[in-house]
Amino acid sequence: MKVLLISLLAYTAGIFSNLGEASPSHQLDDRGNDPKLTSRACADAPYVFATFTADNENDHNEKDMLQIYTSDNGINFELYAKDAWGGVGIEHEIRDPSIIKLDNMYYICYSSGDKDAFGFISSQNLKDWNFVKKVPVNKQGSKRVWAPEWFKDPKDGSINVIVSIETDDDGFAPYILTSTGKAGEFTDAEALKLHNYGNGGGQPHIDMFIVHVASDTATPYHAFMKNEDEKHIEHLTSSSLKGTWEYRQTNDFAGWEHQEGPALTTLPDGKWILWMDNYHGNFGYATSDDLYKWSQKIDMPSHNKQFRHGTVIRQ
C-alpha cells in the first residue's frame, strides 16, 4: 500500500494549518538504521521525540519530567532537552506527551492527572516550555483522562484530539474533541463508534493513535489502540473519523506481547514505524510497508530504558 498522506497535526493560537512532510534521502538497512546518518542532538534534526520519565511509576504524587530527544533517521535518538518541564499543580504530572510543530513553534498535549482535563504547553526551541491551559473534556462522570493525541483530518481540515476517558459507567474508551476555531476551545468529548468483536466486546481500550492513508479508498482511517484488559495493541480501520471503527487485527496479532502507547510516523524510506512502550522501562519499535504486516519488535538502540509513552514527529 503506497502511503500518500499521513496524519498531520497543528495548533497555534487558535489557528490551524497543514504541516509539511519530510522527503526520503537514504536507504535504511534491514534493522531500520541509516548507515549514512548518525544521531544528533539539535533542534533542526528531522525527528523529534517527546517522552517522560518518573522514578516511581505508581506514585502519581511524584513529579514527572518531560524529556526531548532528536534523531536524523528516526531510529537512533540523542537527548536534546533533559527535564524540560515538570507539570503544574499538586499532581506534577506530565505523562504521555503528544508533540506537533507549526511555524517554528512546538506544542504538546499530555496526561495531566486530572479526572476531567488534559494539559497543554508550548515552546519555541524545545527547551523552554510554557504552560498554556488545562483543556476540559466536559464529559459527565469522567474519572480519568489519559493519552491525548492530535489528529488533523485531511478530508475536512478539522483539528481533533483523540483521548481515552474512563467514566463512572464504563471503562476506558476513545473520545474525540474537535476545535471550534477559537484558541483552546473544543467541542465536548464525543465517544467514537467502535464495533465490538468476539472476546473484545465491552473491553476497555486506551491510547488510540490514528493515521490517514489516502490510497486506502474504502477505509482510509487506521488506528492502533491498546486493549486494556489483554494489554495488547490492536489494529482498527474506518471509512470516517468518528466511525464505526472495525477491528482488523486483534489480540497479540503481531507477536509484540504486552505493550501500550502506540505512536506512528514514517521513516525516510517511506515505511511506517510504530513505537511502543512495554510500561516496564523498555521502549521498542516495529516497521511495516502496509500497516498490516509488521516486523518483530526491536528494542530502541539507545536510551530505550529512559523512554516512556510519547510521540515521534517528522519536521
Phi and psi restraints in degrees (value plus and minus 20) as a CYANA .aco file:
   2 LYS   PHI    -102.6   -62.6
   2 LYS   PSI     105.8   145.8
   3 VAL   PHI    -106.9   -66.9
   3 VAL   PSI      99.1   139.1
   4 LEU   PHI    -119.2   -79.2
   4 LEU   PSI     -49.8    -9.8
   5 LEU   PHI    -156.2  -116.2
   5 LEU   PSI     123.8   163.8
   6 ILE   PHI    -140.7  -100.7
   6 ILE   PSI     142.9   182.9
   7 SER   PHI     -86.1   -46.1
   7 SER   PSI     110.8   150.8
   8 LEU   PHI    -144.9  -104.9
   8 LEU   PSI     112.4   152.4
   9 LEU   PHI    -145.1  -105.1
   9 LEU   PSI     117.4   157.4
  10 ALA   PHI    -173.3  -133.3
  10 ALA   PSI     125.5   165.5
  11 TYR   PHI    -169.6  -129.6
  11 TYR   PSI     111.4   151.4
  12 THR   PHI    -177.5  -137.5
  12 THR   PSI      95.6   135.6
  13 ALA   PHI      26.0    66.0
  13 ALA   PSI      17.1    57.1
  14 GLY   PHI      61.7   101.7
  14 GLY   PSI     -18.5    21.5
  15 ILE   PHI    -133.7   -93.7
  15 ILE   PSI     108.5   148.5
  16 PHE   PHI    -139.1   -99.1
  16 PHE   PSI     125.6   165.6
  17 SER   PHI    -173.2  -133.2
  17 SER   PSI     151.7   191.7
  18 ASN   PHI     -93.1   -53.1
  18 ASN   PSI     133.1   173.1
  19 LEU   PHI    -126.7   -86.7
  19 LEU   PSI     129.6   169.6
  20 GLY   PHI     -99.9   -59.9
  20 GLY   PSI     142.3   182.3
  21 GLU   PHI    -136.3   -96.3
  21 GLU   PSI     113.2   153.2
  22 ALA   PHI     -87.4   -47.4
  22 ALA   PSI     131.1   171.1
  23 SER   PHI    -120.4   -80.4
  23 SER   PSI     128.3   168.3
  24 PRO   PHI     -82.1   -42.1
  24 PRO   PSI     127.0   167.0
  25 SER   PHI    -151.0  -111.0
  25 SER   PSI     -48.7    -8.7
  26 HIS   PHI    -159.0  -119.0
  26 HIS   PSI     139.1   179.1
  27 GLN   PHI    -108.3   -68.3
  27 GLN   PSI     119.7   159.7
  28 LEU   PHI    -111.6   -71.6
  28 LEU   PSI     138.1   178.1
  29 ASP   PHI    -100.6   -60.6
  29 ASP   PSI    -194.4  -154.4
  30 ASP   PHI     -91.2   -51.2
  30 ASP   PSI     -27.1    12.9
  31 ARG   PHI    -126.2   -86.2
  31 ARG   PSI     -12.9    27.1
  32 GLY   PHI      68.1   108.1
  32 GLY   PSI     -15.5    24.5
  33 ASN   PHI    -113.3   -73.3
  33 ASN   PSI     125.8   165.8
  34 ASP   PHI    -120.4   -80.4
  34 ASP   PSI      89.1   129.1
  35 PRO   PHI     -87.6   -47.6
  35 PRO   PSI     -35.9     4.1
  36 LYS   PHI    -107.5   -67.5
  36 LYS   PSI     -28.3    11.7
  37 LEU   PHI    -140.6  -100.6
  37 LEU   PSI     129.3   169.3
  38 THR   PHI    -140.0  -100.0
  38 THR   PSI     137.1   177.1
  39 SER   PHI     -85.6   -45.6
  39 SER   PSI     129.1   169.1
  40 ARG   PHI    -164.2  -124.2
  40 ARG   PSI     121.6   161.6
  41 ALA   PHI    -116.6   -76.6
  41 ALA   PSI      68.9   108.9
  42 CYS   PHI    -173.7  -133.7
  42 CYS   PSI     134.2   174.2
  43 ALA   PHI     -89.7   -49.7
  43 ALA   PSI     -43.7    -3.7
  44 ASP   PHI    -117.1   -77.1
  44 ASP   PSI      -6.1    33.9
  45 ALA   PHI     -82.5   -42.5
  45 ALA   PSI     129.6   169.6
  46 PRO   PHI     -82.1   -42.1
  46 PRO   PSI     -48.6    -8.6
  47 TYR   PHI    -140.5  -100.5
  47 TYR   PSI     118.6   158.6
  48 VAL   PHI    -146.4  -106.4
  48 VAL   PSI     112.6   152.6
  49 PHE   PHI    -139.9   -99.9
  49 PHE   PSI     100.2   140.2
  50 ALA   PHI    -123.3   -83.3
  50 ALA   PSI     104.5   144.5
  51 THR   PHI    -160.6  -120.6
  51 THR   PSI    -195.5  -155.5
  52 PHE   PHI    -161.2  -121.2
  52 PHE   PSI     140.7   180.7
  53 THR   PHI    -149.7  -109.7
  53 THR   PSI     131.1   171.1
  54 ALA   PHI    -172.1  -132.1
  54 ALA   PSI     106.8   146.8
  55 ASP   PHI     -83.9   -43.9
  55 ASP   PSI     -57.5   -17.5
  56 ASN   PHI    -142.8  -102.8
  56 ASN   PSI      80.6   120.6
  57 GLU   PHI     -81.0   -41.0
  57 GLU   PSI     -50.4   -10.4
  58 ASN   PHI    -110.3   -70.3
  58 ASN   PSI     -23.7    16.3
  59 ASP   PHI    -119.3   -79.3
  59 ASP   PSI      78.6   118.6
  60 HIS   PHI    -100.5   -60.5
  60 HIS   PSI     -19.4    20.6
  61 ASN   PHI    -114.7   -74.7
  61 ASN   PSI     -25.3    14.7
  62 GLU   PHI     -98.8   -58.8
  62 GLU   PSI     127.0   167.0
  63 LYS   PHI     -98.1   -58.1
  63 LYS   PSI      98.6   138.6
  64 ASP   PHI    -104.1   -64.1
  64 ASP   PSI     139.9   179.9
  65 MET   PHI    -151.5  -111.5
  65 MET   PSI     115.9   155.9
  66 LEU   PHI     -97.6   -57.6
  66 LEU   PSI     113.2   153.2
  67 GLN   PHI    -142.0  -102.0
  67 GLN   PSI     118.2   158.2
  68 ILE   PHI    -138.5   -98.5
  68 ILE   PSI     107.5   147.5
  69 TYR   PHI    -141.3  -101.3
  69 TYR   PSI     134.8   174.8
  70 THR   PHI    -152.6  -112.6
  70 THR   PSI     140.5   180.5
  71 SER   PHI    -174.9  -134.9
  71 SER   PSI     130.6   170.6
  72 ASP   PHI    -105.3   -65.3
  72 ASP   PSI     -49.1    -9.1
  73 ASN   PHI    -140.0  -100.0
  73 ASN   PSI     -19.2    20.8
  74 GLY   PHI      61.0   101.0
  74 GLY   PSI     -15.4    24.6
  75 ILE   PHI    -141.8  -101.8
  75 ILE   PSI     -72.3   -32.3
  76 ASN   PHI    -116.5   -76.5
  76 ASN   PSI      95.5   135.5
  77 PHE   PHI    -133.1   -93.1
  77 PHE   PSI     126.0   166.0
  78 GLU   PHI    -142.4  -102.4
  78 GLU   PSI     125.4   165.4
  79 LEU   PHI     -85.2   -45.2
  79 LEU   PSI     108.9   148.9
  80 TYR   PHI    -130.3   -90.3
  80 TYR   PSI     -63.0   -23.0
  81 ALA   PHI    -155.3  -115.3
  81 ALA   PSI      84.1   124.1
  82 LYS   PHI    -104.4   -64.4
  82 LYS   PSI     115.8   155.8
  83 ASP   PHI      28.2    68.2
  83 ASP   PSI      32.3    72.3
  84 ALA   PHI     -90.3   -50.3
  84 ALA   PSI     -46.1    -6.1
  85 TRP   PHI    -183.0  -143.0
  85 TRP   PSI     130.9   170.9
  86 GLY   PHI    -148.6  -108.6
  86 GLY   PSI       2.2    42.2
  87 GLY   PHI      60.6   100.6
  87 GLY   PSI     154.1   194.1
  88 VAL   PHI    -153.3  -113.3
  88 VAL   PSI     141.9   181.9
  89 GLY   PHI      60.7   100.7
  89 GLY   PSI    -193.2  -153.2
  90 ILE   PHI     -85.4   -45.4
  90 ILE   PSI     -56.8   -16.8
  91 GLU   PHI     -91.0   -51.0
  91 GLU   PSI     -50.3   -10.3
  92 HIS   PHI      34.9    74.9
  92 HIS   PSI      13.2    53.2
  93 GLU   PHI    -117.2   -77.2
  93 GLU   PSI     112.8   152.8
  94 ILE   PHI    -160.5  -120.5
  94 ILE   PSI      76.8   116.8
  95 ARG   PHI    -145.3  -105.3
  95 ARG   PSI     136.7   176.7
  96 ASP   PHI      36.7    76.7
  96 ASP   PSI      26.5    66.5
  97 PRO   PHI     -87.1   -47.1
  97 PRO   PSI     116.2   156.2
  98 SER   PHI    -135.4   -95.4
  98 SER   PSI     100.3   140.3
  99 ILE   PHI    -132.7   -92.7
  99 ILE   PSI     123.4   163.4
 100 ILE   PHI    -159.4  -119.4
 100 ILE   PSI     146.1   186.1
 101 LYS   PHI    -154.2  -114.2
 101 LYS   PSI     121.8   161.8
 102 LEU   PHI    -172.0  -132.0
 102 LEU   PSI     107.8   147.8
 103 ASP   PHI      30.4    70.4
 103 ASP   PSI      29.4    69.4
 104 ASN   PHI      44.8    84.8
 104 ASN   PSI      -0.8    39.2
 105 MET   PHI    -139.8   -99.8
 105 MET   PSI     122.7   162.7
 106 TYR   PHI    -132.2   -92.2
 106 TYR   PSI     124.0   164.0
 107 TYR   PHI    -154.9  -114.9
 107 TYR   PSI     119.5   159.5
 108 ILE   PHI    -149.7  -109.7
 108 ILE   PSI     111.7   151.7
 109 CYS   PHI    -129.2   -89.2
 109 CYS   PSI     129.4   169.4
 110 TYR   PHI    -175.6  -135.6
 110 TYR   PSI     141.6   181.6
 111 SER   PHI     -92.5   -52.5
 111 SER   PSI     101.1   141.1
 112 SER   PHI    -125.7   -85.7
 112 SER   PSI     -21.6    18.4
 113 GLY   PHI      67.2   107.2
 113 GLY   PSI     -21.3    18.7
 114 ASP   PHI    -102.3   -62.3
 114 ASP   PSI     130.5   170.5
 115 LYS   PHI    -102.1   -62.1
 115 LYS   PSI     -33.0     7.0
 116 ASP   PHI    -161.5  -121.5
 116 ASP   PSI       2.7    42.7
 117 ALA   PHI    -181.0  -141.0
 117 ALA   PSI     144.3   184.3
 118 PHE   PHI    -147.5  -107.5
 118 PHE   PSI     140.1   180.1
 119 GLY   PHI    -112.1   -72.1
 119 GLY   PSI     141.3   181.3
 120 PHE   PHI    -167.1  -127.1
 120 PHE   PSI     108.0   148.0
 121 ILE   PHI    -154.2  -114.2
 121 ILE   PSI     145.8   185.8
 122 SER   PHI    -161.7  -121.7
 122 SER   PSI     140.3   180.3
 123 SER   PHI    -177.4  -137.4
 123 SER   PSI     130.2   170.2
 124 GLN   PHI    -115.1   -75.1
 124 GLN   PSI     -39.7     0.3
 125 ASN   PHI    -154.4  -114.4
 125 ASN   PSI     -12.7    27.3
 126 LEU   PHI      54.5    94.5
 126 LEU   PSI     -27.7    12.3
 127 LYS   PHI    -129.0   -89.0
 127 LYS   PSI     -58.0   -18.0
 128 ASP   PHI    -126.6   -86.6
 128 ASP   PSI      92.1   132.1
 129 TRP   PHI    -130.8   -90.8
 129 TRP   PSI     122.5   162.5
 130 ASN   PHI    -139.0   -99.0
 130 ASN   PSI     113.4   153.4
 131 PHE   PHI     -91.5   -51.5
 131 PHE   PSI     111.0   151.0
 132 VAL   PHI    -118.8   -78.8
 132 VAL   PSI     -79.5   -39.5
 133 LYS   PHI    -194.6  -154.6
 133 LYS   PSI     148.7   188.7
 134 LYS   PHI    -115.0   -75.0
 134 LYS   PSI     105.7   145.7
 135 VAL   PHI    -114.5   -74.5
 135 VAL   PSI      94.7   134.7
 136 PRO   PHI     -93.9   -53.9
 136 PRO   PSI     122.8   162.8
 137 VAL   PHI    -110.9   -70.9
 137 VAL   PSI     -37.2     2.8
 138 ASN   PHI      33.0    73.0
 138 ASN   PSI      28.4    68.4
 139 LYS   PHI    -134.7   -94.7
 139 LYS   PSI      96.0   136.0
 140 GLN   PHI     -80.8   -40.8
 140 GLN   PSI     114.1   154.1
 141 GLY   PHI      61.5   101.5
 141 GLY   PSI     -11.0    29.0
 142 SER   PHI     -83.2   -43.2
 142 SER   PSI     112.0   152.0
 143 LYS   PHI    -130.8   -90.8
 143 LYS   PSI     -56.4   -16.4
 144 ARG   PHI    -167.9  -127.9
 144 ARG   PSI     124.4   164.4
 145 VAL   PHI    -146.8  -106.8
 145 VAL   PSI      95.7   135.7
 146 TRP   PHI    -146.2  -106.2
 146 TRP   PSI     131.1   171.1
 147 ALA   PHI      32.0    72.0
 147 ALA   PSI      40.4    80.4
 148 PRO   PHI     -89.0   -49.0
 148 PRO   PSI     119.4   159.4
 149 GLU   PHI    -154.5  -114.5
 149 GLU   PSI     113.6   153.6
 150 TRP   PHI     -95.9   -55.9
 150 TRP   PSI     125.1   165.1
 151 PHE   PHI    -168.1  -128.1
 151 PHE   PSI     102.0   142.0
 152 LYS   PHI    -118.3   -78.3
 152 LYS   PSI     100.8   140.8
 153 ASP   PHI    -102.3   -62.3
 153 ASP   PSI      93.6   133.6
 154 PRO   PHI     -87.7   -47.7
 154 PRO   PSI     -35.5     4.5
 155 LYS   PHI     -94.0   -54.0
 155 LYS   PSI     -57.0   -17.0
 156 ASP   PHI    -148.2  -108.2
 156 ASP   PSI     -19.6    20.4
 157 GLY   PHI      57.2    97.2
 157 GLY   PSI     -15.6    24.4
 158 SER   PHI     -88.4   -48.4
 158 SER   PSI     128.1   168.1
 159 ILE   PHI    -124.9   -84.9
 159 ILE   PSI     105.9   145.9
 160 ASN   PHI    -151.4  -111.4
 160 ASN   PSI     134.6   174.6
 161 VAL   PHI    -138.9   -98.9
 161 VAL   PSI     105.9   145.9
 162 ILE   PHI    -119.8   -79.8
 162 ILE   PSI     105.6   145.6
 163 VAL   PHI    -159.9  -119.9
 163 VAL   PSI     128.2   168.2
 164 SER   PHI    -112.8   -72.8
 164 SER   PSI     104.0   144.0
 165 ILE   PHI    -144.5  -104.5
 165 ILE   PSI     112.1   152.1
 166 GLU   PHI    -123.3   -83.3
 166 GLU   PSI     112.6   152.6
 167 THR   PHI    -136.9   -96.9
 167 THR   PSI     152.2   192.2
 168 ASP   PHI     -81.9   -41.9
 168 ASP   PSI     -51.8   -11.8
 169 ASP   PHI    -112.5   -72.5
 169 ASP   PSI     -47.9    -7.9
 170 ASP   PHI    -154.3  -114.3
 170 ASP   PSI     140.8   180.8
 171 GLY   PHI     -94.3   -54.3
 171 GLY   PSI    -192.1  -152.1
 172 PHE   PHI     -80.4   -40.4
 172 PHE   PSI     120.7   160.7
 173 ALA   PHI    -172.4  -132.4
 173 ALA   PSI     136.8   176.8
 174 PRO   PHI    -100.7   -60.7
 174 PRO   PSI     116.6   156.6
 175 TYR   PHI    -146.3  -106.3
 175 TYR   PSI     141.0   181.0
 176 ILE   PHI    -145.6  -105.6
 176 ILE   PSI     117.1   157.1
 177 LEU   PHI    -140.5  -100.5
 177 LEU   PSI     115.6   155.6
 178 THR   PHI    -136.4   -96.4
 178 THR   PSI     115.4   155.4
 179 SER   PHI     -82.9   -42.9
 179 SER   PSI     118.7   158.7
 180 THR   PHI    -106.7   -66.7
 180 THR   PSI     -25.3    14.7
 181 GLY   PHI      81.1   121.1
 181 GLY   PSI     -32.5     7.5
 182 LYS   PHI    -118.3   -78.3
 182 LYS   PSI     131.6   171.6
 183 ALA   PHI     -76.6   -36.6
 183 ALA   PSI      99.4   139.4
 184 GLY   PHI      51.0    91.0
 184 GLY   PSI     -11.5    28.5
 185 GLU   PHI    -123.3   -83.3
 185 GLU   PSI     112.6   152.6
 186 PHE   PHI    -156.2  -116.2
 186 PHE   PSI     139.8   179.8
 187 THR   PHI     -87.1   -47.1
 187 THR   PSI     143.6   183.6
 188 ASP   PHI     -84.9   -44.9
 188 ASP   PSI     132.7   172.7
 189 ALA   PHI     -79.6   -39.6
 189 ALA   PSI     113.5   153.5
 190 GLU   PHI    -144.8  -104.8
 190 GLU   PSI     110.8   150.8
 191 ALA   PHI     -87.4   -47.4
 191 ALA   PSI     114.0   154.0
 192 LEU   PHI     -94.5   -54.5
 192 LEU   PSI     128.6   168.6
 193 LYS   PHI    -107.4   -67.4
 193 LYS   PSI      99.4   139.4
 194 LEU   PHI    -138.9   -98.9
 194 LEU   PSI     115.1   155.1
 195 HIS   PHI    -107.0   -67.0
 195 HIS   PSI      95.5   135.5
 196 ASN   PHI     -86.3   -46.3
 196 ASN   PSI     124.9   164.9
 197 TYR   PHI    -144.1  -104.1
 197 TYR   PSI     121.7   161.7
 198 GLY   PHI       3.0    43.0
 198 GLY   PSI    -140.0  -100.0
 199 ASN   PHI     -96.0   -56.0
 199 ASN   PSI     -20.6    19.4
 200 GLY   PHI    -110.8   -70.8
 200 GLY   PSI     -28.3    11.7
 201 GLY   PHI     -80.7   -40.7
 201 GLY   PSI     104.5   144.5
 202 GLY   PHI      61.0   101.0
 202 GLY   PSI     -21.7    18.3
 203 GLN   PHI     -97.8   -57.8
 203 GLN   PSI     124.2   164.2
 204 PRO   PHI     -91.8   -51.8
 204 PRO   PSI     124.2   164.2
 205 HIS   PHI    -152.1  -112.1
 205 HIS   PSI     123.6   163.6
 206 ILE   PHI    -157.6  -117.6
 206 ILE   PSI     153.1   193.1
 207 ASP   PHI      42.2    82.2
 207 ASP   PSI      26.9    66.9
 208 MET   PHI     -97.5   -57.5
 208 MET   PSI     106.8   146.8
 209 PHE   PHI    -144.0  -104.0
 209 PHE   PSI     102.9   142.9
 210 ILE   PHI    -131.2   -91.2
 210 ILE   PSI     120.1   160.1
 211 VAL   PHI    -150.2  -110.2
 211 VAL   PSI     142.2   182.2
 212 HIS   PHI    -140.2  -100.2
 212 HIS   PSI     111.2   151.2
 213 VAL   PHI    -141.8  -101.8
 213 VAL   PSI      83.4   123.4
 214 ALA   PHI     -84.3   -44.3
 214 ALA   PSI     -51.3   -11.3
 215 SER   PHI     -90.6   -50.6
 215 SER   PSI     -36.9     3.1
 216 ASP   PHI    -109.0   -69.0
 216 ASP   PSI      67.1   107.1
 217 THR   PHI     -90.2   -50.2
 217 THR   PSI     -46.9    -6.9
 218 ALA   PHI    -100.0   -60.0
 218 ALA   PSI     -66.0   -26.0
 219 THR   PHI    -156.0  -116.0
 219 THR   PSI      56.2    96.2
 220 PRO   PHI     -91.3   -51.3
 220 PRO   PSI     -36.0     4.0
 221 TYR   PHI    -113.1   -73.1
 221 TYR   PSI     103.1   143.1
 222 HIS   PHI    -140.6  -100.6
 222 HIS   PSI     121.3   161.3
 223 ALA   PHI    -156.7  -116.7
 223 ALA   PSI     127.5   167.5
 224 PHE   PHI    -143.1  -103.1
 224 PHE   PSI     113.6   153.6
 225 MET   PHI    -170.3  -130.3
 225 MET   PSI     125.5   165.5
 226 LYS   PHI    -106.3   -66.3
 226 LYS   PSI     107.7   147.7
 227 ASN   PHI     -97.0   -57.0
 227 ASN   PSI      89.9   129.9
 228 GLU   PHI     -88.8   -48.8
 228 GLU   PSI     -45.0    -5.0
 229 ASP   PHI     -96.8   -56.8
 229 ASP   PSI     -67.0   -27.0
 230 GLU   PHI    -111.0   -71.0
 230 GLU   PSI     -34.4     5.6
 231 LYS   PHI      47.5    87.5
 231 LYS   PSI       8.3    48.3
 232 HIS   PHI    -133.8   -93.8
 232 HIS   PSI     132.3   172.3
 233 ILE   PHI    -107.5   -67.5
 233 ILE   PSI     110.1   150.1
 234 GLU   PHI    -141.4  -101.4
 234 GLU   PSI     139.6   179.6
 235 HIS   PHI    -133.6   -93.6
 235 HIS   PSI     109.2   149.2
 236 LEU   PHI    -147.6  -107.6
 236 LEU   PSI     137.5   177.5
 237 THR   PHI    -156.7  -116.7
 237 THR   PSI     140.6   180.6
 238 SER   PHI    -176.0  -136.0
 238 SER   PSI     134.1   174.1
 239 SER   PHI    -103.7   -63.7
 239 SER   PSI     -33.8     6.2
 240 SER   PHI    -163.1  -123.1
 240 SER   PSI     141.2   181.2
 241 LEU   PHI     -83.7   -43.7
 241 LEU   PSI     -61.9   -21.9
 242 LYS   PHI    -104.5   -64.5
 242 LYS   PSI     -22.2    17.8
 243 GLY   PHI      78.3   118.3
 243 GLY   PSI     159.2   199.2
 244 THR   PHI    -103.5   -63.5
 244 THR   PSI     113.0   153.0
 245 TRP   PHI    -105.3   -65.3
 245 TRP   PSI     113.6   153.6
 246 GLU   PHI    -131.4   -91.4
 246 GLU   PSI     117.8   157.8
 247 TYR   PHI     -96.7   -56.7
 247 TYR   PSI     106.3   146.3
 248 ARG   PHI    -124.7   -84.7
 248 ARG   PSI     -59.2   -19.2
 249 GLN   PHI    -157.0  -117.0
 249 GLN   PSI     100.9   140.9
 250 THR   PHI    -145.1  -105.1
 250 THR   PSI     159.1   199.1
 251 ASN   PHI      33.9    73.9
 251 ASN   PSI    -164.5  -124.5
 252 ASP   PHI    -113.7   -73.7
 252 ASP   PSI      41.9    81.9
 253 PHE   PHI     -83.1   -43.1
 253 PHE   PSI     -49.8    -9.8
 254 ALA   PHI    -120.8   -80.8
 254 ALA   PSI     -22.3    17.7
 255 GLY   PHI      54.3    94.3
 255 GLY   PSI       4.8    44.8
 256 TRP   PHI    -105.7   -65.7
 256 TRP   PSI     -28.8    11.2
 257 GLU   PHI      44.4    84.4
 257 GLU   PSI    -170.6  -130.6
 258 HIS   PHI     -96.1   -56.1
 258 HIS   PSI      98.6   138.6
 259 GLN   PHI    -166.1  -126.1
 259 GLN   PSI     143.4   183.4
 260 GLU   PHI    -169.5  -129.5
 260 GLU   PSI     158.4   198.4
 261 GLY   PHI      40.7    80.7
 261 GLY   PSI      26.3    66.3
 262 PRO   PHI     -83.3   -43.3
 262 PRO   PSI     119.2   159.2
 263 ALA   PHI    -163.2  -123.2
 263 ALA   PSI     112.5   152.5
 264 LEU   PHI    -140.8  -100.8
 264 LEU   PSI     126.9   166.9
 265 THR   PHI    -174.4  -134.4
 265 THR   PSI    -190.0  -150.0
 266 THR   PHI    -135.4   -95.4
 266 THR   PSI     130.2   170.2
 267 LEU   PHI    -107.4   -67.4
 267 LEU   PSI     150.0   190.0
 268 PRO   PHI     -77.4   -37.4
 268 PRO   PSI     -47.0    -7.0
 269 ASP   PHI    -108.5   -68.5
 269 ASP   PSI     -15.2    24.8
 270 GLY   PHI      73.1   113.1
 270 GLY   PSI     -28.6    11.4
 271 LYS   PHI     -89.8   -49.8
 271 LYS   PSI     131.3   171.3
 272 TRP   PHI     -97.0   -57.0
 272 TRP   PSI     125.4   165.4
 273 ILE   PHI    -147.9  -107.9
 273 ILE   PSI     112.0   152.0
 274 LEU   PHI    -135.8   -95.8
 274 LEU   PSI      98.7   138.7
 275 TRP   PHI    -109.5   -69.5
 275 TRP   PSI     127.3   167.3
 276 MET   PHI    -169.7  -129.7
 276 MET   PSI     135.1   175.1
 277 ASP   PHI    -141.8  -101.8
 277 ASP   PSI     105.2   145.2
 278 ASN   PHI    -105.6   -65.6
 278 ASN   PSI      -9.9    30.1
 279 TYR   PHI      29.6    69.6
 279 TYR   PSI       6.5    46.5
 280 HIS   PHI    -153.5  -113.5
 280 HIS   PSI       6.6    46.6
 281 GLY   PHI      65.5   105.5
 281 GLY   PSI      13.6    53.6
 282 ASN   PHI    -165.6  -125.6
 282 ASN   PSI      92.9   132.9
 283 PHE   PHI    -122.1   -82.1
 283 PHE   PSI     120.1   160.1
 284 GLY   PHI    -164.4  -124.4
 284 GLY   PSI    -199.5  -159.5
 285 TYR   PHI    -169.9  -129.9
 285 TYR   PSI     142.9   182.9
 286 ALA   PHI    -161.0  -121.0
 286 ALA   PSI     138.2   178.2
 287 THR   PHI    -144.1  -104.1
 287 THR   PSI     137.5   177.5
 288 SER   PHI    -175.1  -135.1
 288 SER   PSI     130.4   170.4
 289 ASP   PHI    -110.2   -70.2
 289 ASP   PSI     -43.8    -3.8
 290 ASP   PHI    -156.7  -116.7
 290 ASP   PSI     -14.0    26.0
 291 LEU   PHI      53.9    93.9
 291 LEU   PSI     -20.3    19.7
 292 TYR   PHI    -130.5   -90.5
 292 TYR   PSI     -65.8   -25.8
 293 LYS   PHI    -119.8   -79.8
 293 LYS   PSI      97.8   137.8
 294 TRP   PHI    -138.1   -98.1
 294 TRP   PSI     131.5   171.5
 295 SER   PHI     -91.7   -51.7
 295 SER   PSI     150.1   190.1
 296 GLN   PHI     -86.2   -46.2
 296 GLN   PSI     139.7   179.7
 297 LYS   PHI     -90.5   -50.5
 297 LYS   PSI     113.5   153.5
 298 ILE   PHI    -137.8   -97.8
 298 ILE   PSI     113.4   153.4
 299 ASP   PHI     -86.6   -46.6
 299 ASP   PSI     118.7   158.7
 300 MET   PHI     -75.4   -35.4
 300 MET   PSI     112.5   152.5
 301 PRO   PHI     -90.0   -50.0
 301 PRO   PSI     -35.8     4.2
 302 SER   PHI    -165.8  -125.8
 302 SER   PSI     120.3   160.3
 303 HIS   PHI      44.9    84.9
 303 HIS   PSI      -5.6    34.4
 304 ASN   PHI     -81.3   -41.3
 304 ASN   PSI     -46.6    -6.6
 305 LYS   PHI    -102.5   -62.5
 305 LYS   PSI     -23.7    16.3
 306 GLN   PHI    -114.8   -74.8
 306 GLN   PSI     -31.2     8.8
 307 PHE   PHI    -110.0   -70.0
 307 PHE   PSI     124.6   164.6
 308 ARG   PHI    -152.3  -112.3
 308 ARG   PSI    -199.7  -159.7
 309 HIS   PHI     -63.4   -23.4
 309 HIS   PSI      99.6   139.6
 310 GLY   PHI    -178.9  -138.9
 310 GLY   PSI    -185.4  -145.4
 311 THR   PHI    -155.5  -115.5
 311 THR   PSI     117.8   157.8
 312 VAL   PHI    -124.0   -84.0
 312 VAL   PSI     113.3   153.3
 313 ILE   PHI    -141.4  -101.4
 313 ILE   PSI     136.7   176.7
 314 ARG   PHI    -120.1   -80.1
 314 ARG   PSI     115.3   155.3
